[in-house]
Amino acid sequence: MLHVLLFGLTWGLYWVQSKPLMDGPSRWPFLLLFIADLPISFLGFGAMWNESWFTYALTAWGVLGTIWWYFLGRLILSRKSAA
């Protein structure tokens, strides 16, 4: 749920403001999202530079990033309960 909220906040701020992604109010949520989603971020962000793929890349980044966070959370819980 946290990933969905952070992802929505980042892109909502980006679309509301006319500033570039890394210079506007969406800078900090985007930076946190990019680092936390690192394997997914490289693929999604790289594919977004092709304008015809932008919507698909953005959607894939949101969905795959949320799945990534889910499995990371499950891994942390399993390690925590095993210790």
Residue pairs with C-beta under 8 A, 6 or more apart in sequence:
2 69
3 33
3 36
3 37
3 65
3 66
3 68
3 69
4 62
4 66
6 29
6 32
6 33
6 36
7 33
7 61
7 62
7 65
7 66
9 26
9 29
10 26
10 29
10 30
10 33
11 26
11 58
13 24
13 25
13 26
13 29
14 21
14 24
14 26
14 30
17 24
17 25
17 26
18 24
19 25
21 27
21 30
22 30
22 31
33 41
33 65
34 41
34 45
35 41
36 69
37 44
37 61
37 65
37 68
37 69
39 68
40 61
40 64
40 65
40 68
41 61
41 65
43 60
43 61
43 64
44 57
44 58
44 60
44 61
44 64
44 65
45 57
45 61
47 53
47 56
47 57
47 60
48 54
48 57
48 58
48 61
50 57
